[in-house]
């Protein structure tokens, strides 16, 4: 999504990431990886629970897909550090309009399940065309 | 899934710079893409 930041800016959308680390860990992560988006620290999972995001089974963490993703990441130079947060927590993405209504939701079925940024941008462009909320 | 966005929007959240804000502030001026990450590291 970093590469698409300009596209998100052009449709007037704000991207905010929610992580499970403390405020300090979140700030360190943001700085280290030059995250161009605002970040929220949710170590107690208040927001995760509010949006009803679930946890993965232990088995799915060691699925062939997850192993392949890990190998691919390592091949690109990413190192496996000590994860901060709940490794079983499943991710998710929501698009919320200015009236506070959810226009898009993605509840990950597995840890590696993320919608492509193009899908999110398509939803936002439709919102823009329809005049949003 | 039916979420009570009115209540969710009132939640105070901790921002990375140490400040606090109600979640709804983030969608007041434009649509919000809220991305929940698994973990860092």
Backbone of each chain as nested JSON, in Angstrom:
{
  "chains": [
    {"id": "A", "residues": [
      {"number": 1, "name": "UNK", "atoms": {"N": [0.821, -1.193, 0.0], "CA": [0.0, 0.0, 0.0], "C": [0.866, 1.259, 0.0]}},
      {"number": 2, "name": "UNK", "atoms": {"N": [2.088, 1.13, 0.395], "CA": [2.967, 2.29, 0.413], "C": [3.082, 2.89, -0.984]}},
      {"number": 3, "name": "UNK", "atoms": {"N": [3.207, 1.996, -1.974], "CA": [3.376, 2.459, -3.352], "C": [2.126, 3.17, -3.858]}},
      {"number": 4, "name": "UNK", "atoms": {"N": [0.994, 2.837, -3.303], "CA": [-0.255, 3.426, -3.766], "C": [-0.67, 4.648, -2.957]}},
      {"number": 5, "name": "UNK", "atoms": {"N": [0.2, 5.124, -2.11], "CA": [-0.189, 6.257, -1.234], "C": [-0.699, 7.434, -2.053]}},
      {"number": 6, "name": "UNK", "atoms": {"N": [-0.024, 7.714, -3.127], "CA": [-0.441, 8.849, -3.957], "C": [-1.852, 8.622, -4.495]}},
      {"number": 7, "name": "UNK", "atoms": {"N": [-2.143, 7.399, -4.875], "CA": [-3.479, 7.089, -5.396], "C": [-4.536, 7.281, -4.311]}},
      {"number": 8, "name": "UNK", "atoms": {"N": [-4.209, 6.85, -3.098], "CA": [-5.152, 7.053, -1.995], "C": [-5.329, 8.549, -1.719]}},
      {"number": 9, "name": "UNK", "atoms": {"N": [-4.256, 9.291, -1.798], "CA": [-4.341, 10.745, -1.6], "C": [-5.238, 11.379, -2.661]}},
      {"number": 10, "name": "UNK", "atoms": {"N": [-5.097, 10.916, -3.892], "CA": [-5.86, 11.504, -4.998], "C": [-7.358, 11.298, -4.849]}},
      {"number": 11, "name": "UNK", "atoms": {"N": [-7.763, 10.216, -4.22], "CA": [-9.204, 9.994, -4.01], "C": [-9.661, 10.555, -2.674]}},
      {"number": 12, "name": "UNK", "atoms": {"N": [-8.743, 11.225, -1.995], "CA": [-9.121, 11.892, -0.758], "C": [-9.279, 10.977, 0.436]}},
      {"number": 13, "name": "UNK", "atoms": {"N": [-8.702, 9.795, 0.336], "CA": [-8.832, 8.829, 1.426], "C": [-7.644, 8.921, 2.369]}},
      {"number": 14, "name": "UNK", "atoms": {"N": [-7.924, 8.616, 3.59], "CA": [-6.88, 8.571, 4.605], "C": [-6.664, 7.115, 4.981]}},
      {"number": 15, "name": "UNK", "atoms": {"N": [-5.419, 6.689, 4.994], "CA": [-5.087, 5.322, 5.383], "C": [-4.503, 5.354, 6.79]}},
      {"number": 16, "name": "UNK", "atoms": {"N": [-5.046, 4.548, 7.649], "CA": [-4.547, 4.456, 9.023], "C": [-4.343, 2.978, 9.343]}},
      {"number": 17, "name": "UNK", "atoms": {"N": [-3.182, 2.663, 9.88], "CA": [-2.879, 1.282, 10.253], "C": [-3.095, 1.1, 11.745]}},
      {"number": 18, "name": "UNK", "atoms": {"N": [-3.612, -0.043, 12.128], "CA": [-3.823, -0.363, 13.535], "C": [-2.947, -1.555, 13.869]}},
      {"number": 19, "name": "UNK", "atoms": {"N": [-2.093, -1.391, 14.861], "CA": [-1.193, -2.47, 15.238], "C": [-1.36, -2.856, 16.688]}},
      {"number": 20, "name": "UNK", "atoms": {"N": [-0.757, -3.976, 17.02], "CA": [-0.92, -4.524, 18.369], "C": [0.202, -4.123, 19.324]}},
      {"number": 21, "name": "UNK", "atoms": {"N": [1.163, -3.367, 18.821], "CA": [2.256, -2.951, 19.684], "C": [1.881, -1.783, 20.569]}},
      {"number": 22, "name": "UNK", "atoms": {"N": [2.765, -1.469, 21.499], "CA": [2.583, -0.297, 22.351], "C": [2.806, 0.957, 21.504]}},
      {"number": 23, "name": "UNK", "atoms": {"N": [2.575, 2.099, 22.1], "CA": [2.804, 3.353, 21.378], "C": [4.269, 3.441, 20.946]}},
      {"number": 24, "name": "UNK", "atoms": {"N": [5.17, 3.093, 21.858], "CA": [6.601, 3.137, 21.536], "C": [6.974, 2.178, 20.428]}},
      {"number": 25, "name": "UNK", "atoms": {"N": [6.46, 0.949, 20.508], "CA": [6.747, -0.045, 19.47], "C": [6.175, 0.391, 18.126]}},
      {"number": 26, "name": "UNK", "atoms": {"N": [4.998, 1.003, 18.176], "CA": [4.362, 1.474, 16.959], "C": [5.183, 2.594, 16.317]}},
      {"number": 27, "name": "UNK", "atoms": {"N": [5.648, 3.51, 17.15], "CA": [6.464, 4.619, 16.627], "C": [7.764, 4.096, 16.022]}},
      {"number": 28, "name": "UNK", "atoms": {"N": [8.369, 3.13, 16.692], "CA": [9.615, 2.53, 16.185], "C": [9.381, 1.845, 14.858]}},
      {"number": 29, "name": "UNK", "atoms": {"N": [8.297, 1.08, 14.77], "CA": [7.947, 0.385, 13.532], "C": [7.722, 1.394, 12.416]}},
      {"number": 30, "name": "UNK", "atoms": {"N": [7.007, 2.442, 12.715], "CA": [6.686, 3.465, 11.699], "C": [7.963, 4.123, 11.167]}},
      {"number": 31, "name": "UNK", "atoms": {"N": [8.835, 4.413, 12.091], "CA": [10.082, 5.068, 11.688], "C": [10.987, 4.1, 10.927]}},
      {"number": 32, "name": "UNK", "atoms": {"N": [11.122, 2.904, 11.457], "CA": [12.043, 1.93, 10.873], "C": [11.652, 1.58, 9.439]}},
      {"number": 33, "name": "UNK", "atoms": {"N": [10.359, 1.414, 9.214], "CA": [9.902, 1.0, 7.896], "C": [9.358, 2.166, 7.077]}},
      {"number": 34, "name": "UNK", "atoms": {"N": [9.56, 3.382, 7.591], "CA": [9.148, 4.6, 6.88], "C": [7.703, 4.493, 6.416]}},
      {"number": 35, "name": "UNK", "atoms": {"N": [6.844, 4.127, 7.335], "CA": [5.427, 3.985, 7.018], "C": [4.834, 5.372, 6.788]}},
      {"number": 36, "name": "UNK", "atoms": {"N": [4.291, 5.621, 5.617], "CA": [3.801, 6.97, 5.304], "C": [2.394, 7.265, 5.83]}},
      {"number": 37, "name": "UNK", "atoms": {"N": [1.849, 6.324, 6.6], "CA": [0.483, 6.479, 7.084], "C": [0.462, 6.665, 8.59]}},
      {"number": 38, "name": "UNK", "atoms": {"N": [-0.621, 7.251, 9.075], "CA": [-0.8, 7.345, 10.521], "C": [-0.98, 5.935, 11.074]}},
      {"number": 39, "name": "UNK", "atoms": {"N": [-0.607, 5.775, 12.334], "CA": [-0.743, 4.457, 12.96], "C": [-1.388, 4.592, 14.329]}},
      {"number": 40, "name": "UNK", "atoms": {"N": [-2.156, 3.61, 14.668], "CA": [-2.809, 3.538, 15.972], "C": [-2.244, 2.336, 16.712]}},
      {"number": 41, "name": "UNK", "atoms": {"N": [-1.932, 2.537, 17.978], "CA": [-1.447, 1.45, 18.826], "C": [-2.636, 0.855, 19.579]}},
      {"number": 42, "name": "UNK", "atoms": {"N": [-2.841, -0.433, 19.413], "CA": [-3.983, -1.102, 20.059], "C": [-3.519, -2.376, 20.744]}},
      {"number": 43, "name": "UNK", "atoms": {"N": [-2.601, -2.255, 21.72], "CA": [-2.03, -3.461, 22.341], "C": [-3.054, -4.305, 23.097]}},
      {"number": 44, "name": "UNK", "atoms": {"N": [-4.122, -3.69, 23.544], "CA": [-5.144, -4.441, 24.276], "C": [-6.288, -4.895, 23.372]}},
      {"number": 45, "name": "UNK", "atoms": {"N": [-6.115, -4.661, 22.088], "CA": [-7.057, -5.14, 21.069], "C": [-8.473, -4.604, 21.232]}},
      {"number": 46, "name": "UNK", "atoms": {"N": [-8.6, -3.407, 21.754], "CA": [-9.947, -2.825, 21.884], "C": [-10.593, -2.657, 20.523]}},
      {"number": 47, "name": "UNK", "atoms": {"N": [-9.809, -2.121, 19.563], "CA": [-10.356, -1.918, 18.221], "C": [-10.512, -3.244, 17.487]}},
      {"number": 48, "name": "UNK", "atoms": {"N": [-9.557, -4.128, 17.65], "CA": [-9.655, -5.438, 17.008], "C": [-10.956, -6.117, 17.43]}},
      {"number": 49, "name": "UNK", "atoms": {"N": [-11.256, -6.037, 18.704], "CA": [-12.478, -6.681, 19.203], "C": [-13.715, -5.934, 18.735]}},
      {"number": 50, "name": "UNK", "atoms": {"N": [-13.629, -4.614, 18.726], "CA": [-14.779, -3.811, 18.302], "C": [-15.165, -4.133, 16.858]}},
      {"number": 51, "name": "UNK", "atoms": {"N": [-14.165, -4.387, 16.027], "CA": [-14.433, -4.723, 14.626], "C": [-14.589, -6.228, 14.429]}},
      {"number": 52, "name": "UNK", "atoms": {"N": [-14.534, -6.971, 15.541], "CA": [-14.805, -8.413, 15.535], "C": [-13.819, -9.192, 14.668]}},
      {"number": 53, "name": "UNK", "atoms": {"N": [-12.571, -8.786, 14.73], "CA": [-11.54, -9.517, 14.003], "C": [-11.143, -10.741, 14.816]}},
      {"number": 54, "name": "UNK", "atoms": {"N": [-10.983, -11.852, 14.151], "CA": [-10.795, -13.117, 14.848], "C": [-9.334, -13.565, 14.862]}},
      {"number": 55, "name": "UNK", "atoms": {"N": [-9.134, -14.703, 15.454], "CA": [-7.798, -15.266, 15.515], "C": [-7.711, -16.486, 14.604]}},
      {"number": 56, "name": "UNK", "atoms": {"N": [-6.51, -16.717, 14.107], "CA": [-6.283, -17.884, 13.256], "C": [-6.071, -19.116, 14.111]}},
      {"number": 57, "name": "UNK", "atoms": {"N": [-6.316, -20.252, 13.502], "CA": [-5.997, -21.496, 14.196], "C": [-4.479, -21.686, 14.151]}},
      {"number": 58, "name": "UNK", "atoms": {"N": [-3.978, -22.443, 15.077], "CA": [-2.535, -22.69, 15.107], "C": [-2.091, -23.376, 13.809]}},
      {"number": 59, "name": "UNK", "atoms": {"N": [-2.917, -24.262, 13.332], "CA": [-2.581, -24.994, 12.109], "C": [-2.399, -24.096, 10.901]}},
      {"number": 60, "name": "UNK", "atoms": {"N": [-3.245, -23.066, 10.807], "CA": [-3.169, -22.189, 9.641], "C": [-1.898, -21.347, 9.647]}},
      {"number": 61, "name": "UNK", "atoms": {"N": [-1.3, -21.172, 10.82], "CA": [-0.06, -20.403, 10.89], "C": [1.094, -21.153, 10.213]}},
      {"number": 62, "name": "UNK", "atoms": {"N": [0.952, -22.463, 10.137], "CA": [2.018, -23.271, 9.552], "C": [1.563, -23.924, 8.244]}},
      {"number": 63, "name": "UNK", "atoms": {"N": [0.627, -23.293, 7.61], "CA": [0.143, -23.835, 6.346], "C": [1.195, -23.644, 5.262]}},
      {"number": 64, "name": "UNK", "atoms": {"N": [1.035, -24.386, 4.183], "CA": [1.973, -24.277, 3.062], "C": [2.004, -22.843, 2.53]}},
      {"number": 65, "name": "UNK", "atoms": {"N": [0.837, -22.203, 2.499], "CA": [0.762, -20.828, 1.993], "C": [1.575, -19.885, 2.862]}},
      {"number": 66, "name": "UNK", "atoms": {"N": [1.437, -20.035, 4.19], "CA": [2.172, -19.149, 5.097], "C": [3.669, -19.388, 5.004]}},
      {"number": 67, "name": "UNK", "atoms": {"N": [4.062, -20.643, 4.901], "CA": [5.488, -20.948, 4.778], "C": [6.035, -20.347, 3.488]}},
      {"number": 68, "name": "UNK", "atoms": {"N": [5.272, -20.472, 2.421], "CA": [5.707, -19.918, 1.133], "C": [5.85, -18.401, 1.227]}},
      {"number": 69, "name": "UNK", "atoms": {"N": [4.93, -17.759, 1.891], "CA": [4.998, -16.3, 2.06], "C": [6.247, -15.911, 2.855]}},
      {"number": 70, "name": "UNK", "atoms": {"N": [6.532, -16.695, 3.883], "CA": [7.704, -16.398, 4.692], "C": [8.989, -16.542, 3.905]}},
      {"number": 71, "name": "UNK", "atoms": {"N": [9.06, -17.594, 3.12], "CA": [10.248, -17.823, 2.294], "C": [10.39, -16.701, 1.273]}},
      {"number": 72, "name": "UNK", "atoms": {"N": [9.275, -16.306, 0.681], "CA": [9.293, -15.223, -0.305], "C": [9.775, -13.925, 0.32]}},
      {"number": 73, "name": "UNK", "atoms": {"N": [9.318, -13.66, 1.526], "CA": [9.715, -12.43, 2.21], "C": [11.208, -12.445, 2.51]}},
      {"number": 74, "name": "UNK", "atoms": {"N": [11.69, -13.597, 2.95], "CA": [13.115, -13.714, 3.261], "C": [13.952, -13.548, 1.996]}},
      {"number": 75, "name": "UNK", "atoms": {"N": [13.448, -14.068, 0.903], "CA": [14.169, -13.938, -0.365], "C": [14.274, -12.479, -0.785]}},
      {"number": 76, "name": "UNK", "atoms": {"N": [13.329, -11.663, -0.353], "CA": [13.349, -10.232, -0.678], "C": [14.169, -9.439, 0.316]}},
      {"number": 77, "name": "UNK", "atoms": {"N": [14.76, -10.145, 1.277], "CA": [15.626, -9.464, 2.221], "C": [14.999, -9.141, 3.551]}},
      {"number": 78, "name": "UNK", "atoms": {"N": [13.735, -9.522, 3.737], "CA": [13.086, -9.244, 5.024], "C": [13.556, -10.288, 6.026]}},
      {"number": 79, "name": "UNK", "atoms": {"N": [13.886, -9.807, 7.2], "CA": [14.324, -10.752, 8.217], "C": [13.173, -11.083, 9.143]}},
      {"number": 80, "name": "UNK", "atoms": {"N": [13.265, -12.251, 9.749], "CA": [12.219, -12.647, 10.689], "C": [12.655, -12.202, 12.078]}},
      {"number": 81, "name": "UNK", "atoms": {"N": [12.098, -11.133, 12.552], "CA": [12.411, -10.656, 13.897], "C": [11.439, -11.273, 14.874]}},
      {"number": 82, "name": "UNK", "atoms": {"N": [11.605, -10.895, 16.098], "CA": [10.67, -11.394, 17.094], "C": [9.356, -10.639, 16.913]}},
      {"number": 83, "name": "UNK", "atoms": {"N": [8.287, -11.335, 16.597], "CA": [7.024, -10.631, 16.356], "C": [6.493, -9.986, 17.627]}},
      {"number": 84, "name": "UNK", "atoms": {"N": [5.996, -8.782, 17.481], "CA": [5.4, -8.077, 18.602], "C": [3.907, -8.04, 18.365]}},
      {"number": 85, "name": "UNK", "atoms": {"N": [3.173, -8.625, 19.261], "CA": [1.734, -8.683, 19.097], "C": [1.278, -10.129, 19.156]}},
      {"number": 86, "name": "UNK", "atoms": {"N": [0.097, -10.365, 18.716], "CA": [-0.498, -11.685, 18.747], "C": [-0.377, -12.3, 17.362]}},
      {"number": 87, "name": "UNK", "atoms": {"N": [0.474, -13.295, 17.209], "CA": [0.701, -13.862, 15.882], "C": [-0.538, -14.607, 15.369]}},
      {"number": 88, "name": "UNK", "atoms": {"N": [-1.472, -14.923, 16.247], "CA": [-2.682, -15.605, 15.808], "C": [-3.762, -14.621, 15.357]}},
      {"number": 89, "name": "UNK", "atoms": {"N": [-3.569, -13.352, 15.673], "CA": [-4.588, -12.366, 15.324], "C": [-4.693, -12.234, 13.805]}},
      {"number": 90, "name": "UNK", "atoms": {"N": [-5.879, -12.339, 13.289], "CA": [-6.086, -12.176, 11.858], "C": [-6.268, -10.7, 11.526]}},
      {"number": 91, "name": "UNK", "atoms": {"N": [-5.753, -10.283, 10.385], "CA": [-5.881, -8.884, 9.984], "C": [-7.234, -8.602, 9.33]}},
      {"number": 92, "name": "UNK", "atoms": {"N": [-7.419, -7.349, 8.99], "CA": [-8.652, -6.965, 8.307], "C": [-8.511, -5.559, 7.756]}},
      {"number": 93, "name": "UNK", "atoms": {"N": [-9.407, -5.208, 6.842], "CA": [-9.394, -3.877, 6.25], "C": [-10.826, -3.376, 6.146]}},
      {"number": 94, "name": "UNK", "atoms": {"N": [-11.015, -2.117, 6.476], "CA": [-12.341, -1.51, 6.396], "C": [-12.23, -0.159, 5.714]}},
      {"number": 95, "name": "UNK", "atoms": {"N": [-13.23, 0.134, 4.902], "CA": [-13.333, 1.48, 4.341], "C": [-14.567, 2.108, 4.964]}},
      {"number": 96, "name": "UNK", "atoms": {"N": [-14.371, 3.255, 5.588], "CA": [-15.438, 3.924, 6.324], "C": [-15.652, 5.301, 5.699]}},
      {"number": 97, "name": "UNK", "atoms": {"N": [-16.894, 5.616, 5.38], "CA": [-17.149, 6.914, 4.749], "C": [-17.292, 8.008, 5.801]}},
      {"number": 98, "name": "UNK", "atoms": {"N": [-17.514, 9.226, 5.343], "CA": [-17.524, 10.359, 6.273], "C": [-18.755, 10.375, 7.179]}},
      {"number": 99, "name": "UNK", "atoms": {"N": [-19.716, 9.519, 6.896], "CA": [-20.867, 9.382, 7.786], "C": [-20.644, 8.266, 8.798]}},
      {"number": 100, "name": "UNK", "atoms": {"N": [-19.478, 7.66, 8.753], "CA": [-19.175, 6.588, 9.685], "C": [-19.72, 5.242, 9.264]}},
      {"number": 101, "name": "UNK", "atoms": {"N": [-20.113, 5.101, 8.015], "CA": [-20.66, 3.831, 7.537], "C": [-19.55, 3.013, 6.883]}},
      {"number": 102, "name": "UNK", "atoms": {"N": [-19.615, 1.728, 7.12], "CA": [-18.632, 0.84, 6.504], "C": [-19.048, 0.578, 5.059]}},
      {"number": 103, "name": "UNK", "atoms": {"N": [-18.174, 0.892, 4.128], "CA": [-18.44, 0.706, 2.698], "C": [-17.763, -0.538, 2.161]}},
      {"number": 104, "name": "UNK", "atoms": {"N": [-16.794, -1.021, 2.89], "CA": [-16.054, -2.206, 2.483], "C": [-15.476, -2.836, 3.725]}},
      {"number": 105, "name": "UNK", "atoms": {"N": [-15.54, -4.155, 3.781], "CA": [-14.895, -4.841, 4.893], "C": [-14.232, -6.101, 4.37]}},
      {"number": 106, "name": "UNK", "atoms": {"N": [-13.089, -6.402, 4.906], "CA": [-12.371, -7.624, 4.565], "C": [-11.876, -8.25, 5.854]}},
      {"number": 107, "name": "UNK", "atoms": {"N": [-12.458, -9.368, 6.193], "CA": [-12.016, -10.141, 7.358], "C": [-11.128, -11.251, 6.815]}},
      {"number": 108, "name": "UNK", "atoms": {"N": [-9.855, -11.182, 7.136], "CA": [-8.91, -12.154, 6.589], "C": [-9.284, -13.572, 7.01]}},
      {"number": 109, "name": "UNK", "atoms": {"N": [-9.235, -14.46, 6.035], "CA": [-9.516, -15.865, 6.317], "C": [-8.269, -16.588, 6.804]}},
      {"number": 110, "name": "UNK", "atoms": {"N": [-7.136, -15.979, 6.53], "CA": [-5.863, -16.548, 6.96], "C": [-4.902, -15.394, 7.191]}},
      {"number": 111, "name": "UNK", "atoms": {"N": [-3.806, -15.654, 7.876], "CA": [-2.864, -14.568, 8.161], "C": [-2.321, -13.865, 6.923]}},
      {"number": 112, "name": "UNK", "atoms": {"N": [-2.283, -14.542, 5.807], "CA": [-1.706, -13.957, 4.595], "C": [-2.779, -13.405, 3.655]}},
      {"number": 113, "name": "UNK", "atoms": {"N": [-3.973, -13.328, 4.105], "CA": [-5.105, -12.911, 3.279], "C": [-5.31, -11.399, 3.369]}},
      {"number": 114, "name": "UNK", "atoms": {"N": [-4.888, -10.69, 2.338], "CA": [-5.032, -9.232, 2.309], "C": [-5.64, -8.818, 0.976]}},
      {"number": 115, "name": "UNK", "atoms": {"N": [-6.549, -7.861, 0.993], "CA": [-7.076, -7.379, -0.292], "C": [-6.008, -6.556, -1.011]}},
      {"number": 116, "name": "UNK", "atoms": {"N": [-5.982, -6.662, -2.312], "CA": [-5.032, -5.855, -3.064], "C": [-5.409, -4.386, -2.984]}},
      {"number": 117, "name": "UNK", "atoms": {"N": [-4.44, -3.497, -2.944], "CA": [-4.756, -2.056, -2.883], "C": [-5.667, -1.607, -4.026]}},
      {"number": 118, "name": "UNK", "atoms": {"N": [-5.54, -2.243, -5.189], "CA": [-6.369, -1.854, -6.335], "C": [-7.852, -2.043, -6.03]}},
      {"number": 119, "name": "UNK", "atoms": {"N": [-8.156, -3.082, -5.267], "CA": [-9.55, -3.324, -4.892], "C": [-10.056, -2.188, -4.007]}},
      {"number": 120, "name": "UNK", "atoms": {"N": [-9.238, -1.79, -3.063], "CA": [-9.626, -0.704, -2.162], "C": [-9.812, 0.598, -2.944]}},
      {"number": 121, "name": "UNK", "atoms": {"N": [-8.91, 0.846, -3.857], "CA": [-8.999, 2.07, -4.659], "C": [-10.243, 2.061, -5.535]}},
      {"number": 122, "name": "UNK", "atoms": {"N": [-10.606, 0.901, -6.065], "CA": [-11.831, 0.816, -6.866], "C": [-13.048, 1.195, -6.022]}},
      {"number": 123, "name": "UNK", "atoms": {"N": [-13.103, 0.697, -4.805], "CA": [-14.223, 1.024, -3.916], "C": [-14.238, 2.525, -3.645]}},
      {"number": 124, "name": "UNK", "atoms": {"N": [-13.083, 3.084, -3.375], "CA": [-13.004, 4.515, -3.071], "C": [-13.387, 5.358, -4.273]}},
      {"number": 125, "name": "UNK", "atoms": {"N": [-12.989, 4.937, -5.455], "CA": [-13.34, 5.7, -6.664], "C": [-14.841, 5.645, -6.906]}},
      {"number": 126, "name": "UNK", "atoms": {"N": [-15.458, 4.515, -6.623], "CA": [-16.916, 4.42, -6.745], "C": [-17.58, 5.353, -5.741]}},
      {"number": 127, "name": "UNK", "atoms": {"N": [-17.042, 5.399, -4.542], "CA": [-17.57, 6.295, -3.52], "C": [-17.468, 7.738, -3.976]}},
      {"number": 128, "name": "UNK", "atoms": {"N": [-16.315, 8.061, -4.565], "CA": [-16.076, 9.434, -5.019], "C": [-17.061, 9.805, -6.114]}},
      {"number": 129, "name": "UNK", "atoms": {"N": [-17.305, 8.852, -7.017], "CA": [-18.214, 9.092, -8.137], "C": [-19.637, 9.293, -7.66]}},
      {"number": 130, "name": "UNK", "atoms": {"N": [-20.013, 8.487, -6.637], "CA": [-21.375, 8.554, -6.116], "C": [-21.557, 9.709, -5.146]}},
      {"number": 131, "name": "UNK", "atoms": {"N": [-20.5, 10.409, -4.873], "CA": [-20.592, 11.547, -3.968], "C": [-20.392, 11.131, -2.526]}},
      {"number": 132, "name": "UNK", "atoms": {"N": [-19.863, 9.941, -2.295], "CA": [-19.55, 9.482, -0.951], "C": [-20.8, 9.356, -0.117]}},
      {"number": 133, "name": "UNK", "atoms": {"N": [-20.759, 9.827, 1.12], "CA": [-21.898, 9.716, 2.029], "C": [-22.86, 10.838, 1.696]}}
    ]},
    {"id": "B", "residues": [
      {"number": 1, "name": "UNK", "atoms": {"N": [-21.634, -8.03, 8.555], "CA": [-21.556, -7.994, 10.023], "C": [-21.982, -6.6, 10.49]}},
      {"number": 2, "name": "UNK", "atoms": {"N": [-22.902, -6.544, 11.404], "CA": [-23.486, -5.294, 11.82], "C": [-22.718, -4.729, 13.014]}},
      {"number": 3, "name": "UNK", "atoms": {"N": [-21.938, -3.716, 12.764], "CA": [-21.164, -3.083, 13.833], "C": [-21.805, -1.764, 14.222]}},
      {"number": 4, "name": "UNK", "atoms": {"N": [-21.726, -1.432, 15.478], "CA": [-22.253, -0.161, 15.96], "C": [-21.184, 0.908, 15.757]}},
      {"number": 5, "name": "UNK", "atoms": {"N": [-21.187, 1.502, 14.581], "CA": [-20.128, 2.448, 14.247], "C": [-20.219, 3.728, 15.066]}},
      {"number": 6, "name": "UNK", "atoms": {"N": [-21.41, 4.034, 15.547], "CA": [-21.538, 5.224, 16.382], "C": [-20.728, 5.041, 17.663]}},
      {"number": 7, "name": "UNK", "atoms": {"N": [-20.858, 3.871, 18.261], "CA": [-20.105, 3.576, 19.486], "C": [-18.619, 3.386, 19.193]}},
      {"number": 8, "name": "UNK", "atoms": {"N": [-18.331, 2.713, 18.108], "CA": [-16.929, 2.493, 17.75], "C": [-16.232, 3.824, 17.483]}},
      {"number": 9, "name": "UNK", "atoms": {"N": [-16.92, 4.726, 16.839], "CA": [-16.336, 6.026, 16.526], "C": [-15.987, 6.851, 17.756]}},
      {"number": 10, "name": "UNK", "atoms": {"N": [-16.647, 6.576, 18.864], "CA": [-16.391, 7.325, 20.097], "C": [-15.161, 6.82, 20.843]}},
      {"number": 11, "name": "UNK", "atoms": {"N": [-14.649, 5.688, 20.43], "CA": [-13.514, 5.103, 21.168], "C": [-12.272, 5.983, 21.069]}},
      {"number": 12, "name": "UNK", "atoms": {"N": [-11.642, 6.173, 22.181], "CA": [-10.378, 6.896, 22.225], "C": [-9.258, 5.941, 21.81]}},
      {"number": 13, "name": "UNK", "atoms": {"N": [-8.436, 6.413, 20.896], "CA": [-7.348, 5.568, 20.429], "C": [-6.015, 6.263, 20.667]}},
      {"number": 14, "name": "UNK", "atoms": {"N": [-4.98, 5.448, 20.812], "CA": [-3.629, 5.95, 21.003], "C": [-2.941, 6.036, 19.651]}},
      {"number": 15, "name": "UNK", "atoms": {"N": [-2.511, 7.227, 19.331], "CA": [-1.827, 7.427, 18.055], "C": [-0.33, 7.23, 18.255]}},
      {"number": 16, "name": "UNK", "atoms": {"N": [0.376, 6.899, 17.189], "CA": [1.792, 6.571, 17.273], "C": [2.639, 7.688, 17.859]}},
      {"number": 17, "name": "UNK", "atoms": {"N": [2.185, 8.932, 17.75], "CA": [2.989, 10.046, 18.264], "C": [2.69, 10.336, 19.729]}},
      {"number": 18, "name": "UNK", "atoms": {"N": [1.91, 9.465, 20.363], "CA": [1.623, 9.632, 21.773], "C": [0.332, 10.379, 22.06]}},
      {"number": 19, "name": "UNK", "atoms": {"N": [-0.271, 10.944, 21.042], "CA": [-1.522, 11.67, 21.249], "C": [-2.699, 10.691, 21.295]}},
      {"number": 20, "name": "UNK", "atoms": {"N": [-3.841, 11.219, 21.729], "CA": [-5.064, 10.412, 21.75], "C": [-6.122, 11.092, 20.904]}},
      {"number": 21, "name": "UNK", "atoms": {"N": [-7.012, 10.303, 20.372], "CA": [-8.059, 10.87, 19.533], "C": [-9.242, 9.923, 19.513]}},
      {"number": 22, "name": "UNK", "atoms": {"N": [-10.412, 10.46, 19.269], "CA": [-11.552, 9.571, 19.023], "C": [-11.415, 9.024, 17.607]}},
      {"number": 23, "name": "UNK", "atoms": {"N": [-11.771, 7.776, 17.446], "CA": [-11.562, 7.128, 16.152], "C": [-12.303, 7.862, 15.037]}},
      {"number": 24, "name": "UNK", "atoms": {"N": [-13.476, 8.393, 15.308], "CA": [-14.28, 9.021, 14.255], "C": [-13.599, 10.233, 13.636]}},
      {"number": 25, "name": "UNK", "atoms": {"N": [-12.632, 10.816, 14.34], "CA": [-11.925, 11.97, 13.762], "C": [-11.254, 11.585, 12.451]}},
      {"number": 26, "name": "UNK", "atoms": {"N": [-10.878, 10.323, 12.349], "CA": [-10.119, 9.905, 11.175], "C": [-10.978, 9.782, 9.917]}},
      {"number": 27, "name": "UNK", "atoms": {"N": [-12.301, 9.772, 10.05], "CA": [-13.129, 9.708, 8.852], "C": [-13.995, 10.954, 8.659]}},
      {"number": 28, "name": "UNK", "atoms": {"N": [-13.731, 11.984, 9.429], "CA": [-14.567, 13.174, 9.339], "C": [-14.328, 13.987, 8.068]}},
      {"number": 29, "name": "UNK", "atoms": {"N": [-13.109, 13.996, 7.592], "CA": [-12.79, 14.832, 6.433], "C": [-12.702, 14.066, 5.124]}},
      {"number": 30, "name": "UNK", "atoms": {"N": [-12.811, 12.778, 5.181], "CA": [-12.721, 11.982, 3.963], "C": [-12.818, 10.516, 4.332]}},
      {"number": 31, "name": "UNK", "atoms": {"N": [-13.007, 9.652, 3.356], "CA": [-13.113, 8.228, 3.686], "C": [-11.829, 7.703, 4.338]}},
      {"number": 32, "name": "UNK", "atoms": {"N": [-12.018, 6.771, 5.215], "CA": [-10.918, 6.181, 5.953], "C": [-10.702, 4.732, 5.508]}},
      {"number": 33, "name": "UNK", "atoms": {"N": [-9.462, 4.394, 5.24], "CA": [-9.088, 3.002, 5.004], "C": [-8.37, 2.547, 6.266]}},
      {"number": 34, "name": "UNK", "atoms": {"N": [-9.025, 1.724, 7.034], "CA": [-8.504, 1.274, 8.324], "C": [-7.947, -0.134, 8.154]}},
      {"number": 35, "name": "UNK", "atoms": {"N": [-6.639, -0.245, 8.317], "CA": [-5.953, -1.51, 8.061], "C": [-5.451, -2.083, 9.376]}},
      {"number": 36, "name": "UNK", "atoms": {"N": [-5.947, -3.236, 9.726], "CA": [-5.527, -3.905, 10.949], "C": [-4.378, -4.861, 10.613]}},
      {"number": 37, "name": "UNK", "atoms": {"N": [-3.254, -4.651, 11.305], "CA": [-2.074, -5.476, 11.071], "C": [-2.032, -6.627, 12.058]}},
      {"number": 38, "name": "UNK", "atoms": {"N": [-1.403, -7.698, 11.65], "CA": [-1.293, -8.847, 12.555], "C": [-0.348, -8.562, 13.691]}},
      {"number": 39, "name": "UNK", "atoms": {"N": [0.873, -8.251, 13.319], "CA": [1.89, -8.003, 14.321], "C": [3.042, -7.266, 13.667]}},
      {"number": 40, "name": "UNK", "atoms": {"N": [3.925, -6.761, 14.461], "CA": [5.122, -6.132, 13.929], "C": [6.257, -7.142, 14.039]}},
      {"number": 41, "name": "UNK", "atoms": {"N": [7.277, -6.933, 13.293], "CA": [8.435, -7.828, 13.366], "C": [8.328, -8.958, 12.367]}}
    ]}
  ]
}
